[in-house]
């Protein structure tokens, strides 16, 4: 039986649409903090994770922001060089080091968070309050299911 070629309508393909939306939103948000604060997307994500969950190991940060170890390591090194992130060696396991924002990093984080939240509010203006609640619930379900799909063979 011949294989029937299915058309992939890229503009309607959910993984593509999510990827493009994420890229557009990420770039728009990046425009708000890149120039004034000199941060890359990865550096800001590391700072955001540490601002919310510190102390974290670099591996923990990578899991939280869903980025590979090399990208996180480079971002952490750059942030440490600028004095925005501090590393402390774990006393019980000297191979483990935890990261946290320095005082300077916390001050920068505190200036960027309102910009990020304002951008989110402006983005959400395209939706009604009920649509926002639905979008959040659907996003949570898709995220959880995508994780399940990724973990199953």
C-alpha positions as CSV (number, residue, x, y, z in Angstrom):
1,X,0.0,0.0,0.0
2,X,1.6,3.3,-1.0
3,X,2.3,5.8,1.7
4,X,0.0,8.8,1.5
5,X,2.1,11.9,1.9
6,X,0.6,14.2,4.5
7,X,1.0,17.9,4.1
8,X,2.6,19.7,7.1
9,X,1.0,23.2,7.3
10,X,3.9,24.8,9.2
11,X,1.9,27.9,10.1
12,X,-0.7,25.7,11.9
13,X,1.8,23.2,13.4
14,X,1.7,23.6,17.2
15,X,5.4,23.0,17.9
16,X,6.3,25.6,15.2
17,X,3.8,28.1,16.5
18,X,4.9,27.8,20.1
19,X,8.6,28.1,19.1
20,X,8.0,31.2,17.0
21,X,5.8,32.8,19.7
22,X,8.4,32.0,22.3
23,X,11.2,33.5,20.2
24,X,9.2,36.6,19.4
25,X,8.3,37.2,23.1
26,X,11.8,36.4,24.3
27,X,13.4,38.8,21.8
28,X,10.9,41.6,22.6
29,X,11.6,41.2,26.4
30,X,15.3,41.0,25.7
31,X,15.1,44.4,24.0
32,X,14.0,45.9,27.3
33,X,17.0,44.8,29.3
34,X,19.8,44.0,26.8
35,X,21.0,47.6,26.2
36,X,20.5,49.2,29.6
37,X,21.8,46.2,31.6
38,X,24.1,44.4,29.1
39,X,22.5,40.9,29.6
40,X,22.0,38.1,27.2
41,X,18.7,36.1,27.3
42,X,20.5,33.2,29.1
43,X,22.1,35.6,31.6
44,X,18.8,37.1,32.5
45,X,17.1,33.7,32.8
46,X,19.9,32.6,35.2
47,X,19.4,35.8,37.2
48,X,15.6,35.3,37.2
49,X,16.0,31.7,38.5
50,X,18.4,32.8,41.2
51,X,16.3,35.7,42.1
52,X,13.3,33.4,42.8
53,X,14.9,30.1,44.0
54,X,18.5,30.7,45.2
55,X,20.6,29.2,46.3
56,X,20.9,26.8,43.4
57,X,23.6,24.8,41.8
58,X,24.4,25.5,38.1
59,X,22.7,22.2,37.3
60,X,19.6,23.2,39.2
61,X,19.6,26.5,37.3
62,X,19.8,24.7,34.0
63,X,16.8,22.5,34.9
64,X,14.8,25.4,36.0
65,X,15.4,27.5,32.9
66,X,15.5,24.4,30.6
67,X,18.9,25.2,29.1
68,X,21.9,23.1,28.5
69,X,24.9,23.0,30.9
70,X,27.3,24.8,28.6
71,X,25.0,27.8,28.1
72,X,24.3,28.1,31.8
73,X,28.0,27.7,32.7
74,X,28.9,30.5,30.3
75,X,26.2,32.8,31.6
76,X,27.2,32.1,35.2
77,X,30.8,32.8,34.5
78,X,29.9,36.1,32.8
79,X,27.6,37.1,35.6
80,X,30.3,36.2,38.2
81,X,32.9,38.2,36.3
82,X,30.5,41.2,36.5
83,X,30.0,40.7,40.2
84,X,26.3,39.9,39.8
85,X,26.4,36.3,41.0
86,X,28.3,34.7,43.9
87,X,29.4,31.1,44.3
88,X,29.7,29.3,47.6
89,X,31.2,25.8,48.0
90,X,29.0,23.3,49.9
91,X,30.7,22.5,53.2
92,X,29.4,18.9,53.2
93,X,30.4,18.2,49.6
94,X,33.2,20.4,48.3
95,X,32.5,19.3,44.7
96,X,29.1,21.1,44.9
97,X,28.8,24.8,44.7
98,X,25.6,26.9,45.2
99,X,24.9,30.2,43.4
100,X,23.1,33.3,44.5
101,X,22.7,36.8,43.3
102,X,25.2,39.3,44.9
103,X,23.9,42.5,46.3
104,X,24.7,44.2,43.0
105,X,22.9,41.3,41.2
106,X,19.8,41.6,43.5
107,X,19.7,45.4,42.8
108,X,19.8,44.8,39.0
109,X,17.2,42.0,39.3
110,X,14.9,44.4,41.2
111,X,15.2,46.9,38.4
112,X,14.5,44.4,35.6
113,X,11.6,42.5,37.2
114,X,9.1,45.4,36.9
115,X,10.1,45.8,33.2
116,X,9.4,42.1,32.6
117,X,6.1,42.2,34.5
118,X,5.0,45.3,32.6
119,X,5.8,43.5,29.3
120,X,3.8,40.5,30.4
121,X,0.8,42.8,31.2
122,X,1.0,44.5,27.9
123,X,1.2,41.1,26.1
124,X,-1.8,39.8,28.1
125,X,-3.9,42.8,27.0
126,X,-4.6,40.8,23.8
127,X,-6.7,38.4,26.0
128,X,-9.7,38.8,28.4
129,X,-9.3,37.8,32.0
130,X,-11.1,34.5,31.3
131,X,-8.9,33.8,28.3
132,X,-5.8,34.4,30.4
133,X,-7.0,31.9,33.0
134,X,-7.8,29.4,30.2
135,X,-4.4,30.0,28.5
136,X,-2.6,29.5,31.8
137,X,-4.4,26.3,32.6
138,X,-4.0,25.0,29.0
139,X,-0.3,25.9,29.0
140,X,0.3,24.1,32.3
141,X,-1.4,21.0,30.9
142,X,0.6,21.1,27.7
143,X,3.8,21.7,29.6
144,X,3.2,18.7,31.9
145,X,2.1,16.5,29.0
146,X,5.2,17.5,26.9
147,X,7.4,16.5,29.9
148,X,5.6,13.2,30.1
149,X,6.1,12.6,26.4
150,X,9.8,13.5,26.7
151,X,10.3,11.1,29.5
152,X,8.5,8.1,27.9
153,X,10.4,5.9,25.5
